[in-house]
Amino acid sequence: MSRLTDAEVLLTPSEVAALFRVDPKTVTRWAKAGKLTSIRTLGGHRRYRESEVRDLLKSHINTQG
């Protein structure tokens, strides 16, 4: 399991969903399907690395246009 650096920014499912303009449940399905790596907080909530989300968003935009 990889450790987070102090500078690593984590996003909530809602924040990721807003970037892709999808429902937060879709983001959770992507994580379960392995398209995104999720990190669990102590409370059991999912968080996503901003750098990974930005990379996925770039590839998503490139395939759309």
DRENTORKOL-3810 file (N, C-alpha, C; in nm, 4 decimals):
REM DRENTORKOL-3810
@n.u->0.0849; n.v->-0.1184; n.w->0.0000; ca.u->0.0000; ca.v->0.0000; ca.w->0.0000; c.u->0.0887; c.v->0.1238; c.w->0.0000
@n.u->0.0589; n.v->0.2207; n.w->-0.0866; ca.u->0.1435; ca.v->0.3392; ca.w->-0.0955; c.u->0.1028; c.v->0.4425; c.w->0.0093
@n.u->0.2022; n.v->0.5151; n.w->0.0560; ca.u->0.1789; ca.v->0.6190; ca.w->0.1545; c.u->0.1578; c.v->0.7516; c.w->0.0834
@n.u->0.0746; n.v->0.8358; n.w->0.1409; ca.u->0.0499; ca.v->0.9668; ca.w->0.0834; c.u->0.1588; c.v->1.0638; c.w->0.1261
@n.u->0.1956; n.v->1.1522; n.w->0.0362; ca.u->0.2881; ca.v->1.2575; ca.w->0.0736; c.u->0.2093; c.v->1.3706; c.w->0.1384
@n.u->0.2797; n.v->1.4576; n.w->0.2073; ca.u->0.2120; ca.v->1.5695; ca.w->0.2724; c.u->0.1447; c.v->1.6619; c.w->0.1722
@n.u->0.1980; n.v->1.6695; n.w->0.0510; ca.u->0.1450; ca.v->1.7604; ca.w->-0.0496; c.u->0.0321; c.v->1.6986; c.w->-0.1328
@n.u->0.0017; n.v->1.5732; n.w->-0.1111; ca.u->-0.1014; ca.v->1.5034; ca.w->-0.1897; c.u->-0.2396; c.v->1.5605; c.w->-0.1581
@n.u->-0.3093; n.v->1.6042; n.w->-0.2627; ca.u->-0.4432; ca.v->1.6596; ca.w->-0.2469; c.u->-0.5437; c.v->1.5492; c.w->-0.2753
@n.u->-0.6404; n.v->1.5325; n.w->-0.1863; ca.u->-0.7440; ca.v->1.4309; ca.w->-0.2030; c.u->-0.8774; c.v->1.4974; c.w->-0.2318
@n.u->-0.9541; n.v->1.4355; n.w->-0.3191; ca.u->-1.0849; ca.v->1.4872; ca.w->-0.3570; c.u->-1.1950; c.v->1.3929; c.w->-0.3104
@n.u->-1.3092; n.v->1.4494; n.w->-0.2801; ca.u->-1.4263; ca.v->1.3697; ca.w->-0.2435; c.u->-1.4939; c.v->1.3194; c.w->-0.3708
@n.u->-1.5795; n.v->1.2191; n.w->-0.3577; ca.u->-1.6539; ca.v->1.1735; ca.w->-0.4757; c.u->-1.7347; c.v->1.2856; c.w->-0.5423
@n.u->-1.7894; n.v->1.3751; n.w->-0.4636; ca.u->-1.8670; ca.v->1.4866; ca.w->-0.5194; c.u->-1.7800; c.v->1.5811; c.w->-0.6006
@n.u->-1.6583; n.v->1.6055; n.w->-0.5526; ca.u->-1.5665; ca.v->1.6935; ca.w->-0.6256; c.u->-1.5249; c.v->1.6302; c.w->-0.7586
@n.u->-1.4976; n.v->1.5006; n.w->-0.7552; ca.u->-1.4609; ca.v->1.4300; ca.w->-0.8790; c.u->-1.5794; c.v->1.4293; c.w->-0.9749
@n.u->-1.6974; n.v->1.4034; n.w->-0.9221; ca.u->-1.8183; ca.v->1.4005; ca.w->-1.0047; c.u->-1.8424; c.v->1.5348; c.w->-1.0721
@n.u->-1.8170; n.v->1.6432; n.w->-1.0019; ca.u->-1.8359; ca.v->1.7763; ca.w->-1.0598; c.u->-1.7396; c.v->1.7996; c.w->-1.1759
@n.u->-1.6171; n.v->1.7507; n.w->-1.1648; ca.u->-1.5197; ca.v->1.7666; ca.w->-1.2729; c.u->-1.5621; c.v->1.6927; c.w->-1.3995
@n.u->-1.6202; n.v->1.5732; n.w->-1.3816; ca.u->-1.6618; ca.v->1.4915; ca.w->-1.4958; c.u->-1.8079; c.v->1.5149; c.w->-1.5350
@n.u->-1.8782; n.v->1.5906; n.w->-1.4536; ca.u->-2.0214; ca.v->1.6171; ca.w->-1.4749; c.u->-2.1022; c.v->1.4874; c.w->-1.4759
@n.u->-2.0773; n.v->1.4067; n.w->-1.3722; ca.u->-2.1513; ca.v->1.2816; ca.w->-1.3527; c.u->-2.2006; c.v->1.2775; c.w->-1.2077
@n.u->-2.2790; n.v->1.1775; n.w->-1.1766; ca.u->-2.3278; ca.v->1.1571; ca.w->-1.0408; c.u->-2.2160; c.v->1.0994; c.w->-0.9537
@n.u->-2.2091; n.v->1.1362; n.w->-0.8257; ca.u->-2.1064; ca.v->1.0790; ca.w->-0.7369; c.u->-2.1087; c.v->0.9263; c.w->-0.7305
@n.u->-2.2243; n.v->0.8654; n.w->-0.7476; ca.u->-2.2324; ca.v->0.7190; ca.w->-0.7489; c.u->-2.1552; c.v->0.6603; c.w->-0.8675
@n.u->-2.1505; n.v->0.7332; n.w->-0.9779; ca.u->-2.0738; ca.v->0.6895; ca.w->-1.0944; c.u->-1.9258; c.v->0.6834; c.w->-1.0603
@n.u->-1.8776; n.v->0.7812; n.w->-0.9853; ca.u->-1.7372; ca.v->0.7842; ca.w->-0.9441; c.u->-1.7063; c.v->0.6625; c.w->-0.8568
@n.u->-1.7982; n.v->0.6282; n.w->-0.7685; ca.u->-1.7811; ca.v->0.5099; ca.w->-0.6840; c.u->-1.7760; c.v->0.3834; c.w->-0.7692
@n.u->-1.8601; n.v->0.3753; n.w->-0.8718; ca.u->-1.8572; ca.v->0.2599; ca.w->-0.9616; c.u->-1.7255; c.v->0.2518; c.w->-1.0373
@n.u->-1.6722; n.v->0.3666; n.w->-1.0773; ca.u->-1.5418; ca.v->0.3684; ca.w->-1.1444; c.u->-1.4335; c.v->0.3127; c.w->-1.0525
@n.u->-1.4405; n.v->0.3487; n.w->-0.9256; ca.u->-1.3406; ca.v->0.2992; ca.w->-0.8296; c.u->-1.3533; c.v->0.1484; c.w->-0.8126
@n.u->-1.4756; n.v->0.0998; n.w->-0.8032; ca.u->-1.4972; ca.v->-0.0449; ca.w->-0.7891; c.u->-1.4521; c.v->-0.1201; c.w->-0.9139
@n.u->-1.4619; n.v->-0.0549; n.w->-1.0306; ca.u->-1.4209; ca.v->-0.1173; ca.w->-1.1565; c.u->-1.2706; c.v->-0.1052; c.w->-1.1811
@n.u->-1.2010; n.v->-0.0297; n.w->-1.0972; ca.u->-1.0569; ca.v->-0.0156; ca.w->-1.1110; c.u->-1.0116; c.v->0.0986; c.w->-1.1999
@n.u->-1.1038; n.v->0.1848; n.w->-1.2431; ca.u->-1.0656; ca.v->0.2985; ca.w->-1.3266; c.u->-0.9986; c.v->0.4083; c.w->-1.2450
@n.u->-1.0309; n.v->0.4149; n.w->-1.1180; ca.u->-0.9739; ca.v->0.5122; ca.w->-1.0249; c.u->-0.9321; c.v->0.4401; c.w->-0.8980
@n.u->-0.8258; n.v->0.4866; n.w->-0.8370; ca.u->-0.7821; ca.v->0.4305; ca.w->-0.7101; c.u->-0.8447; c.v->0.5114; c.w->-0.5973
@n.u->-0.9137; n.v->0.4458; n.w->-0.5084; ca.u->-0.9732; ca.v->0.5173; ca.w->-0.3959; c.u->-0.8940; c.v->0.4897; c.w->-0.2687
@n.u->-0.8951; n.v->0.5879; n.w->-0.1821; ca.u->-0.8337; ca.v->0.5772; ca.w->-0.0509; c.u->-0.9468; c.v->0.5891; c.w->0.0493
@n.u->-0.9455; n.v->0.5045; n.w->0.1496; ca.u->-1.0503; ca.v->0.5096; ca.w->0.2517; c.u->-1.0025; c.v->0.5898; c.w->0.3718
@n.u->-1.0872; n.v->0.6792; n.w->0.4189; ca.u->-1.0571; ca.v->0.7531; ca.w->0.5405; c.u->-1.0849; c.v->0.6630; c.w->0.6601
@n.u->-1.0486; n.v->0.7092; n.w->0.7773; ca.u->-1.0762; ca.v->0.6311; ca.w->0.8980; c.u->-1.2262; c.v->0.6093; c.w->0.9172
@n.u->-1.3052; n.v->0.7032; n.w->0.8684; ca.u->-1.4509; ca.v->0.6904; ca.w->0.8780; c.u->-1.5117; c.v->0.6059; c.w->0.7680
@n.u->-1.4283; n.v->0.5547; n.w->0.6755; ca.u->-1.4777; ca.v->0.4683; ca.w->0.5692; c.u->-1.5189; c.v->0.5399; c.w->0.4417
@n.u->-1.4920; n.v->0.6702; n.w->0.4331; ca.u->-1.5284; ca.v->0.7462; ca.w->0.3134; c.u->-1.4196; c.v->0.7351; c.w->0.2081
@n.u->-1.4607; n.v->0.7409; n.w->0.0822; ca.u->-1.3642; ca.v->0.7318; ca.w->-0.0271; c.u->-1.3067; c.v->0.8697; c.w->-0.0586
@n.u->-1.1775; n.v->0.8704; n.w->-0.0913; ca.u->-1.1094; ca.v->0.9907; ca.w->-0.1384; c.u->-1.0241; c.v->0.9511; c.w->-0.2577
@n.u->-1.0019; n.v->1.0465; n.w->-0.3472; ca.u->-0.9300; ca.v->1.0197; ca.w->-0.4708; c.u->-0.8148; c.v->1.1183; c.w->-0.4857
@n.u->-0.7007; n.v->1.0698; n.w->-0.5340; ca.u->-0.5843; ca.v->1.1566; ca.w->-0.5562; c.u->-0.6139; c.v->1.2528; c.w->-0.6700
@n.u->-0.5921; n.v->1.3809; n.w->-0.6450; ca.u->-0.6203; ca.v->1.4820; ca.w->-0.7457; c.u->-0.5368; c.v->1.4591; c.w->-0.8720
@n.u->-0.4110; n.v->1.4215; n.w->-0.8554; ca.u->-0.3240; ca.v->1.4004; ca.w->-0.9719; c.u->-0.3779; c.v->1.2889; c.w->-1.0611
@n.u->-0.4256; n.v->1.1811; n.w->-1.0011; ca.u->-0.4807; ca.v->1.0699; ca.w->-1.0788; c.u->-0.6107; c.v->1.1111; c.w->-1.1480
@n.u->-0.6931; n.v->1.1882; n.w->-1.0776; ca.u->-0.8200; ca.v->1.2345; ca.w->-1.1346; c.u->-0.7941; c.v->1.3270; c.w->-1.2527
@n.u->-0.6959; n.v->1.4171; n.w->-1.2383; ca.u->-0.6624; ca.v->1.5097; ca.w->-1.3480; c.u->-0.6117; c.v->1.4335; c.w->-1.4703
@n.u->-0.5307; n.v->1.3301; n.w->-1.4487; ca.u->-0.4814; ca.v->1.2484; ca.w->-1.5601; c.u->-0.5967; c.v->1.1786; c.w->-1.6317
@n.u->-0.6900; n.v->1.1235; n.w->-1.5540; ca.u->-0.8059; ca.v->1.0569; ca.w->-1.6124; c.u->-0.8927; c.v->1.1571; c.w->-1.6883
@n.u->-0.9073; n.v->1.2756; n.w->-1.6331; ca.u->-0.9868; ca.v->1.3796; ca.w->-1.6990; c.u->-0.9237; c.v->1.4199; c.w->-1.8318
@n.u->-0.7915; n.v->1.4341; n.w->-1.8341; ca.u->-0.7215; ca.v->1.4676; ca.w->-1.9584; c.u->-0.7422; c.v->1.3598; c.w->-2.0639
@n.u->-0.7288; n.v->1.2341; n.w->-2.0247; ca.u->-0.7480; ca.v->1.1251; ca.w->-2.1214; c.u->-0.8932; c.v->1.1170; c.w->-2.1673
@n.u->-0.9859; n.v->1.1485; n.w->-2.0764; ca.u->-1.1288; ca.v->1.1489; ca.w->-2.1093; c.u->-1.1590; c.v->1.2585; c.w->-2.2126
@n.u->-1.0977; n.v->1.3757; n.w->-2.1922; ca.u->-1.1198; ca.v->1.4871; ca.w->-2.2848; c.u->-1.0574; c.v->1.4559; c.w->-2.4209
@n.u->-0.9391; n.v->1.3938; n.w->-2.4210; ca.u->-0.8721; ca.v->1.3595; ca.w->-2.5468; c.u->-0.9523; c.v->1.2577; c.w->-2.6282
@n.u->-1.0188; n.v->1.1653; n.w->-2.5614; ca.u->-1.0967; ca.v->1.0646; ca.w->-2.6345; c.u->-1.2298; c.v->1.1218; c.w->-2.6824
@n.u->-1.2774; n.v->1.2287; n.w->-2.6180; ca.u->-1.4045; ca.v->1.2902; ca.w->-2.6578; c.u->-1.3880; c.v->1.3829; c.w->-2.7777
@n.u->-1.2714; n.v->1.4489; n.w->-2.7860; ca.u->-1.2541; ca.v->1.5522; ca.w->-2.8888; c.u->-1.1767; c.v->1.5114; c.w->-3.0014
END
